Each structure stands twice: as C-alpha cells, then as structure tokens.
Amino acid sequence: MTTVSSTRIPNDPRQYDELADQWWNPEGTFASLSWIARCRAALVPTATRENAVLVDVACGGGLLHPHLVGKGYTHVGVDLSAESGRVARAHGVDQVIRGDMNRIPLANECADVVTAGQCLEHVTDPARVIAECCRILRPGGTLVVDTIPDTAIARLLIITLAENLPLRVKAPKGCHDHRLFVNRAGLVRAAAAHGVSLRLQGLAPKLSDIPGFLFHRRPEIRLIPSRNTSVLFQGVGVKRVRADARSHREARRPAGIGG
C-alpha cells in the first residue's frame, strides 16, 4: 500500500515516485488523468509519414499510450520521475527518457507531435516549457496541450473540493498549487512566439455519466469538448513552416508537379 506524507508541500514532485503504483488503478489517485488522456489523444492526428515520432512530455505512467494505437507513431515519453517512467515503459511506451520539461533532453525538430498534458500547471514558467516543446517540434508538426486555468472556479473545484472531499476519485492533497495555474492568453502568446497558433477549447464532464459514476455503475466520467475553458482546457496548433524551408522544397520539386 502506498503511503504519502501528510505534510507534503504543495506541488511536491516527489509524490509521483511515491504514487507510481497508482497510475493504472481505475479507482486510484490518477484515474481522472486517464480520462483526460483520451481527450488529448483525440487531438493527435494520424501520422502522415513513416517513422513518425510523438514526444509525450511529462508522460507519467504512460496513460496516453493505449489511445495512440493505430495512429502510427513511435511513442517517446519524457518524465522527471524515474518510477513513473518505469511504469510507462511497462505499459507500452516505446522509449522513456528521464528529464526535466524545462530542458527537454532531445534534439531540435525531432518530433512530429509533442504533447504536454496536465503538467504546465506544475511549473513556475509554463512559457519556457512551451518554448521547449516548440523547439523539439518539426515545422508542420502538431502541439497538443491540456492544463488548468488560473480561475477562481478551477481553484474551488480542483483544490478545495477534489483534494479535500471524500470523493470516489480523489486527487492527492498538495498535488496542485493554485499560484501555478495557467493564464490562457499568456499560453497562446507563448506558443505564438515560437510559430504555433494554439486553438483553445474546454473540457467538461458528460453530465449523464455523473450519477452512474457516483453510484459505481460506471467506471469513469467521459469528458467532452466545451466552449467553457474556465476549469480545464486543451490547446492544439501546428508549427509554422519556415519560408526558407518552403522555398527549399519548391526548388527541389520536379517540373510538372504542382501549379
């Protein structure tokens, strides 16, 4: 049985090593993250070339992996927690690299897709993480993020209620620090500075699932896209192809192809 200190400071990263055995427990601490992972994967396009790579920043226990089956990517996870990384590898992630998302240990433009799910709300400088995600993303590649906004309603639901009430799926106390919740406009600006125009949408629970979940008739609550981004939101965008790269491709195009 996993024991976590009751004196945990807010946002303490050690919890992910201590709770690594909970990643795949459908009734456990991280159960709701698996619901969000499904929504994240829905924004990942099918690979358009052989040997395509998806880099899963802050991959945790690899919850994204089963939802990528058939999309055609080599799934590379990056996570600071060694224990979580071992869990991710055991659950099918092709390669797991231990590393800090503020300094992702991968080469420039190595990924066709970069995902950063439920991690930006745990760092002091999300713009730096976005810069790193964009650095490793190929021009024309897709960035997918999801996180928690800096709103009063998010603080109420995600900290005051989810970390303190005896809910069926309960977040660990101290998991979040509301001071790190993410400014939506700032996130869009950070991505735009590196050539990615993010489109935001909210995620909301499917209301008809809630009674069945509360009374143990459903294993989960499905999340669906919403125009309301005040509690949980996603962003997706494509990295701009540089003009010099387009010119290079045009110069190499055989005669008679194209306009």
KEKE-3310 file (N, C-alpha, C; in steps of 0.2 Angstrom, whole numbers, plus 5000, padded with zeros to 4 digits):
npx = (5004:5003:5010:5008:5016:5008:5012:5015:5022:5014:5012:5023:5035:5040:5029:5026:5034:5032:5019:5018:5013:5000:4996:4989:4978:4961:4952:4960:4972:4976:4966:4957:4966:4968:4956:4957:4968:4963:4955:4965:4972:4963:4965:4977:4984:4983:4998:5008:5019:5032:5040:5037:5037:5031:5032:5029:5028:5031:5026:5021:5014:5012:4999:4993:4997:4988:4979:4984:4986:4987:4989:5001:5014:5030:5031:5038:5042:5044:5050:5052:5051:5058:5052:5039:5042:5047:5035:5028:5035:5033:5020:5020:5025:5036:5049:5057:5063:5072:5070:5069:5056:5058:5070:5071:5078:5081:5084:5083:5068:5064:5052:5036:5024:5021:5016:5009:5003:4993:5003:5008:5003:5011:5023:5034:5036:5028:5029:5042:5042:5033:5041:5052:5044:5040:5053:5058:5049:5044:5044:5027:5023:5012:5007:5000:4992:4986:4978:4976:4967:4970:4959:4946:4935:4942:4951:4943:4936:4946:4956:4950:4939:4942:4953:4950:4938:4929:4929:4925:4935:4950:4960:4978:4981:4989:4993:4992:4996:4988:4994:5001:4993:4987:4988:4978:4978:4991:4997:4994:5000:5014:5015:5013:5024:5034:5030:5018:5001:4989:4974:4961:4950:4938:4936:4923:4913:4903:4887:4877:4884:4888:4879:4879:4893:4895:4887:4894:4890:4896:4913:4920:4920:4915:4924:4920:4922:4921:4915:4918:4931:4936:4939:4946:4956:4961:4973:4978:4989:4998:5015:5022:5028:5044:5048:5060:5062:5050:5054:5065:5060:5051:5061:5066:5056:5050:5049:5033:5025:5013:5006)
npy = (4994:5011:5025:5042:5057:5067:5079:5085:5097:5110:5105:5096:5087:5074:5066:5059:5049:5042:5038:5030:5017:5019:5024:5016:5012:5011:5016:5024:5037:5044:5042:5051:5057:5048:5049:5062:5060:5052:5062:5070:5062:5062:5074:5072:5070:5057:5049:5055:5051:5038:5031:5041:5052:5054:5064:5063:5074:5075:5062:5053:5039:5034:5035:5040:5031:5019:5025:5029:5019:5013:5025:5027:5031:5032:5031:5042:5045:5058:5061:5067:5059:5044:5032:5033:5033:5020:5013:5018:5013:4999:4999:5000:5011:5017:5022:5029:5043:5050:5066:5084:5094:5108:5108:5099:5084:5082:5082:5097:5099:5086:5079:5074:5076:5084:5082:5089:5086:5090:5096:5109:5116:5114:5120:5134:5143:5142:5146:5144:5130:5128:5134:5125:5113:5118:5119:5106:5102:5098:5109:5111:5101:5095:5103:5098:5102:5102:5108:5117:5132:5149:5152:5157:5147:5136:5134:5132:5120:5110:5111:5115:5106:5094:5089:5088:5083:5068:5060:5048:5047:5054:5067:5068:5077:5092:5091:5101:5118:5133:5145:5142:5139:5141:5155:5158:5167:5171:5158:5156:5166:5163:5151:5156:5164:5155:5150:5143:5143:5142:5134:5135:5125:5120:5107:5097:5088:5074:5075:5066:5055:5056:5052:5038:5036:5040:5031:5019:5013:5016:5015:5027:5045:5052:5064:5079:5090:5108:5125:5132:5136:5138:5129:5117:5115:5113:5114:5116:5116:5119:5119:5133:5132:5136:5150:5148:5135:5131:5137:5129:5117:5119:5123:5110:5103:5092:5096:5100:5096:5101:5118)
npz = (5000:4996:5004:5008:5013:5025:5027:5015:5004:4994:4977:4976:4968:4972:4975:4963:4962:4973:4972:4961:4958:4957:4944:4935:4941:4941:4951:4957:4963:4951:4942:4935:4927:4916:4910:4904:4896:4886:4879:4875:4866:4856:4849:4842:4827:4814:4809:4796:4789:4788:4802:4811:4825:4841:4855:4872:4883:4901:4904:4914:4920:4907:4902:4890:4880:4876:4869:4857:4849:4833:4827:4822:4827:4834:4851:4862:4879:4891:4907:4924:4934:4939:4943:4939:4925:4923:4925:4914:4903:4905:4902:4888:4882:4870:4871:4885:4893:4906:4911:4913:4910:4908:4902:4890:4885:4871:4853:4842:4833:4832:4833:4827:4833:4848:4864:4879:4893:4907:4915:4914:4924:4934:4935:4936:4926:4913:4900:4896:4896:4885:4875:4874:4870:4858:4852:4850:4841:4824:4810:4804:4812:4825:4840:4856:4870:4887:4902:4918:4921:4927:4936:4948:4949:4945:4955:4966:4962:4959:4969:4982:4983:4976:4981:4995:4998:5002:4989:4976:4966:4971:4971:4976:4991:4991:4978:4969:4966:4967:4963:4952:4942:4925:4914:4901:4890:4890:4888:4875:4869:4871:4864:4851:4849:4846:4834:4834:4832:4844:4846:4857:4868:4880:4892:4898:4910:4905:4908:4910:4914:4927:4938:4937:4939:4952:4959:4957:4945:4933:4926:4924:4921:4906:4897:4887:4873:4876:4876:4886:4895:4908:4918:4914:4901:4883:4871:4854:4840:4825:4820:4812:4796:4790:4779:4772:4772:4765:4752:4749:4747:4736:4727:4724:4719:4706:4689:4682:4692:4703:4704)
capx = (5000:5007:5009:5011:5017:5003:5015:5018:5021:5010:5015:5029:5036:5041:5023:5025:5038:5029:5012:5019:5009:4993:4994:4984:4972:4955:4949:4966:4974:4977:4961:4954:4971:4967:4950:4959:4972:4959:4954:4972:4974:4958:4968:4983:4982:4986:5005:5007:5025:5035:5045:5035:5038:5027:5035:5024:5031:5028:5022:5019:5014:5010:4992:4992:4999:4983:4974:4988:4987:4985:4990:5007:5019:5034:5029:5043:5040:5049:5047:5056:5050:5060:5047:5033:5045:5047:5028:5026:5039:5030:5013:5020:5028:5042:5056:5056:5069:5071:5072:5065:5052:5061:5076:5069:5084:5080:5086:5079:5064:5064:5046:5031:5019:5023:5010:5011:4996:4992:5010:5010:5001:5015:5029:5034:5037:5025:5031:5048:5041:5031:5047:5055:5040:5041:5060:5059:5043:5046:5039:5022:5021:5007:5007:4994:4992:4980:4980:4971:4967:4971:4952:4943:4931:4946:4954:4937:4934:4952:4959:4946:4934:4945:4959:4948:4932:4930:4926:4927:4942:4952:4967:4982:4982:4995:4995:4992:4997:4984:4998:5004:4988:4990:4985:4976:4981:4999:4999:4993:5006:5020:5016:5014:5031:5038:5027:5012:4995:4985:4966:4959:4944:4937:4934:4918:4911:4897:4883:4873:4889:4890:4876:4882:4899:4895:4884:4898:4888:4901:4920:4923:4916:4918:4925:4918:4924:4916:4917:4920:4938:4937:4941:4950:4956:4966:4976:4981:4991:5003:5020:5023:5034:5048:5048:5066:5060:5046:5057:5069:5056:5049:5067:5068:5050:5051:5045:5026:5021:5010:5003)
capy = (5000:5017:5030:5048:5061:5071:5086:5087:5104:5110:5103:5092:5082:5068:5062:5055:5042:5038:5036:5027:5011:5022:5027:5012:5010:5014:5019:5027:5044:5047:5039:5056:5059:5043:5052:5067:5057:5050:5068:5073:5058:5064:5079:5069:5067:5051:5050:5055:5048:5033:5033:5047:5052:5058:5065:5064:5077:5073:5056:5050:5031:5031:5034:5041:5026:5015:5029:5031:5013:5014:5032:5027:5035:5029:5035:5043:5048:5061:5062:5068:5053:5038:5027:5034:5031:5013:5011:5020:5008:4993:4999:5000:5017:5014:5024:5034:5047:5054:5073:5090:5098:5114:5107:5093:5081:5079:5087:5101:5097:5079:5076:5076:5078:5085:5083:5091:5086:5091:5097:5116:5119:5112:5123:5141:5146:5137:5149:5140:5123:5128:5135:5118:5109:5120:5118:5099:5100:5099:5113:5107:5096:5097:5103:5097:5103:5102:5111:5120:5139:5152:5155:5155:5141:5130:5133:5129:5113:5106:5111:5115:5101:5087:5087:5088:5080:5061:5058:5042:5048:5059:5070:5069:5083:5095:5089:5107:5125:5137:5150:5140:5138:5144:5160:5156:5171:5170:5152:5157:5171:5159:5147:5160:5167:5150:5148:5139:5146:5137:5135:5133:5123:5117:5100:5097:5081:5072:5076:5060:5050:5058:5048:5031:5035:5041:5025:5014:5009:5017:5016:5034:5050:5054:5072:5081:5097:5113:5132:5134:5135:5140:5124:5113:5117:5110:5118:5112:5120:5117:5124:5136:5130:5142:5152:5146:5128:5130:5138:5124:5111:5122:5122:5103:5100:5091:5100:5097:5094:5107:5123)
capz = (5000:4995:5009:5006:5018:5026:5027:5008:5002:4988:4970:4978:4963:4975:4975:4958:4963:4979:4970:4954:4958:4956:4938:4931:4945:4939:4956:4961:4963:4945:4937:4931:4921:4911:4906:4900:4891:4880:4875:4872:4860:4851:4845:4839:4820:4812:4806:4788:4786:4791:4807:4814:4832:4846:4861:4877:4889:4907:4902:4919:4919:4900:4901:4883:4875:4873:4864:4851:4845:4826:4824:4818:4830:4840:4857:4867:4884:4895:4913:4929:4939:4937:4945:4934:4919:4923:4924:4907:4899:4906:4899:4881:4879:4866:4874:4891:4894:4912:4910:4915:4904:4907:4897:4887:4883:4864:4848:4839:4827:4831:4834:4823:4838:4855:4869:4886:4896:4914:4918:4914:4930:4940:4934:4938:4920:4908:4893:4895:4894:4878:4871:4874:4866:4851:4849:4848:4836:4817:4806:4801:4817:4830:4848:4860:4877:4892:4908:4922:4920:4933:4938:4954:4949:4944:4962:4970:4960:4958:4975:4988:4983:4973:4986:5002:5000:5001:4983:4973:4964:4975:4970:4982:4994:4989:4971:4965:4969:4963:4960:4946:4937:4919:4911:4894:4885:4891:4885:4867:4866:4872:4858:4845:4849:4843:4827:4834:4834:4848:4847:4864:4869:4886:4893:4903:4911:4902:4914:4911:4917:4934:4943:4936:4942:4959:4962:4955:4939:4928:4929:4923:4918:4900:4896:4881:4872:4878:4874:4893:4897:4915:4923:4911:4894:4879:4865:4848:4835:4820:4820:4806:4791:4789:4772:4769:4771:4759:4746:4748:4744:4729:4722:4723:4716:4699:4684:4680:4698:4707:4700)
cpx = (5004:5005:5012:5011:5011:5005:5018:5017:5017:5015:5022:5030:5038:5035:5023:5029:5034:5022:5012:5015:5001:4991:4989:4978:4966:4951:4954:4967:4974:4971:4958:4959:4970:4961:4953:4964:4969:4957:4960:4973:4969:4961:4974:4981:4986:4993:5004:5014:5027:5039:5043:5035:5034:5030:5030:5028:5027:5023:5019:5019:5012:5003:4989:4992:4993:4979:4978:4989:4984:4986:4997:5013:5024:5033:5035:5041:5046:5046:5052:5056:5053:5055:5041:5036:5045:5040:5026:5029:5035:5023:5014:5023:5035:5049:5054:5062:5067:5074:5067:5062:5054:5067:5075:5076:5084:5082:5081:5075:5064:5058:5041:5025:5022:5016:5013:5004:4997:4999:5011:5008:5005:5022:5028:5034:5034:5027:5038:5047:5038:5036:5051:5051:5041:5048:5060:5053:5045:5041:5034:5019:5015:5009:5001:4995:4986:4982:4975:4972:4968:4964:4950:4939:4936:4949:4949:4937:4940:4956:4955:4942:4938:4950:4957:4942:4933:4926:4929:4934:4945:4959:4971:4982:4989:4997:4996:4993:4993:4988:5001:4999:4989:4985:4984:4979:4988:5001:4999:4999:5013:5021:5017:5021:5036:5034:5021:5006:4990:4978:4964:4952:4944:4936:4929:4916:4904:4892:4879:4878:4890:4886:4878:4889:4899:4892:4887:4894:4892:4908:4923:4918:4919:4918:4923:4920:4918:4919:4919:4927:4940:4939:4946:4950:4962:4968:4979:4983:4996:5008:5021:5029:5037:5048:5054:5065:5056:5049:5062:5066:5053:5055:5068:5062:5051:5046:5038:5022:5019:5008:5008)
cpy = (5006:5022:5036:5053:5066:5079:5088:5094:5104:5109:5100:5087:5075:5063:5057:5048:5038:5035:5032:5021:5013:5024:5023:5010:5014:5018:5023:5035:5047:5045:5045:5058:5054:5046:5057:5065:5055:5056:5071:5069:5060:5070:5078:5067:5060:5053:5050:5053:5042:5035:5039:5046:5056:5058:5067:5067:5077:5067:5052:5042:5029:5031:5036:5036:5022:5019:5031:5025:5014:5020:5032:5030:5030:5034:5036:5047:5052:5063:5063:5062:5047:5032:5027:5032:5024:5010:5012:5015:5001:4993:5001:5006:5015:5016:5029:5037:5051:5061:5078:5093:5105:5114:5100:5090:5078:5084:5091:5098:5090:5075:5078:5078:5079:5086:5085:5092:5086:5091:5105:5119:5117:5115:5131:5146:5142:5140:5145:5133:5123:5130:5129:5114:5111:5119:5111:5097:5102:5104:5109:5102:5099:5097:5102:5098:5103:5104:5114:5128:5142:5156:5153:5149:5135:5129:5130:5121:5108:5106:5110:5109:5094:5085:5086:5084:5072:5058:5051:5042:5054:5061:5070:5076:5086:5094:5096:5113:5130:5143:5149:5139:5143:5149:5158:5160:5171:5164:5153:5161:5167:5155:5151:5163:5162:5147:5144:5143:5141:5139:5131:5130:5120:5110:5100:5089:5080:5071:5069:5054:5050:5053:5041:5030:5035:5035:5019:5010:5011:5018:5023:5039:5053:5062:5073:5088:5102:5120:5135:5132:5136:5135:5119:5114:5113:5115:5114:5117:5117:5122:5126:5133:5136:5144:5149:5138:5127:5132:5133:5118:5113:5121:5115:5100:5098:5095:5096:5095:5101:5112:5126)
cpz = (5000:5001:5007:5012:5019:5026:5020:5007:4995:4981:4971:4972:4966:4975:4969:4958:4968:4977:4963:4953:4957:4949:4934:4935:4944:4944:4960:4960:4956:4940:4933:4925:4915:4907:4901:4895:4885:4876:4872:4866:4854:4846:4841:4832:4819:4808:4799:4785:4790:4797:4811:4822:4836:4853:4866:4883:4895:4906:4908:4918:4912:4899:4894:4879:4872:4868:4858:4847:4838:4823:4821:4820:4834:4846:4862:4872:4888:4901:4919:4934:4936:4938:4940:4927:4918:4922:4916:4902:4899:4903:4891:4878:4876:4869:4880:4893:4901:4910:4912:4909:4903:4902:4894:4883:4876:4859:4845:4833:4826:4831:4829:4827:4844:4859:4876:4890:4904:4918:4918:4920:4936:4939:4935:4931:4914:4901:4891:4893:4887:4873:4869:4869:4859:4848:4846:4842:4829:4814:4803:4806:4821:4837:4851:4867:4881:4899:4912:4922:4927:4935:4945:4954:4948:4951:4966:4969:4961:4965:4981:4988:4981:4978:4993:5003:4998:4995:4981:4970:4967:4973:4976:4985:4993:4982:4967:4969:4965:4960:4954:4940:4931:4916:4903:4889:4885:4887:4877:4865:4866:4866:4852:4844:4846:4837:4828:4836:4837:4847:4853:4864:4876:4886:4899:4904:4907:4907:4915:4914:4924:4939:4943:4939:4949:4962:4959:4949:4933:4930:4928:4921:4912:4900:4889:4879:4874:4876:4881:4895:4904:4920:4921:4904:4890:4874:4860:4843:4831:4820:4813:4802:4789:4781:4769:4767:4765:4752:4744:4744:4737:4724:4720:4720:4708:4695:4682:4686:4702:4701:4695)
residu = (MET:THR:THR:VAL:SER:SER:THR:ARG:ILE:PRO:ASN:ASP:PRO:ARG:GLN:TYR:ASP:GLU:LEU:ALA:ASP:GLN:TRP:TRP:ASN:PRO:GLU:GLY:THR:PHE:ALA:SER:LEU:SER:TRP:ILE:ALA:ARG:CYS:ARG:ALA:ALA:LEU:VAL:PRO:THR:ALA:THR:ARG:GLU:ASN:ALA:VAL:LEU:VAL:ASP:VAL:ALA:CYS:GLY:GLY:GLY:LEU:LEU:HIS:PRO:HIS:LEU:VAL:GLY:LYS:GLY:TYR:THR:HIS:VAL:GLY:VAL:ASP:LEU:SER:ALA:GLU:SER:GLY:ARG:VAL:ALA:ARG:ALA:HIS:GLY:VAL:ASP:GLN:VAL:ILE:ARG:GLY:ASP:MET:ASN:ARG:ILE:PRO:LEU:ALA:ASN:GLU:CYS:ALA:ASP:VAL:VAL:THR:ALA:GLY:GLN:CYS:LEU:GLU:HIS:VAL:THR:ASP:PRO:ALA:ARG:VAL:ILE:ALA:GLU:CYS:CYS:ARG:ILE:LEU:ARG:PRO:GLY:GLY:THR:LEU:VAL:VAL:ASP:THR:ILE:PRO:ASP:THR:ALA:ILE:ALA:ARG:LEU:LEU:ILE:ILE:THR:LEU:ALA:GLU:ASN:LEU:PRO:LEU:ARG:VAL:LYS:ALA:PRO:LYS:GLY:CYS:HIS:ASP:HIS:ARG:LEU:PHE:VAL:ASN:ARG:ALA:GLY:LEU:VAL:ARG:ALA:ALA:ALA:ALA:HIS:GLY:VAL:SER:LEU:ARG:LEU:GLN:GLY:LEU:ALA:PRO:LYS:LEU:SER:ASP:ILE:PRO:GLY:PHE:LEU:PHE:HIS:ARG:ARG:PRO:GLU:ILE:ARG:LEU:ILE:PRO:SER:ARG:ASN:THR:SER:VAL:LEU:PHE:GLN:GLY:VAL:GLY:VAL:LYS:ARG:VAL:ARG:ALA:ASP:ALA:ARG:SER:HIS:ARG:GLU:ALA:ARG:ARG:PRO:ALA:GLY:ILE:GLY:GLY)
# end
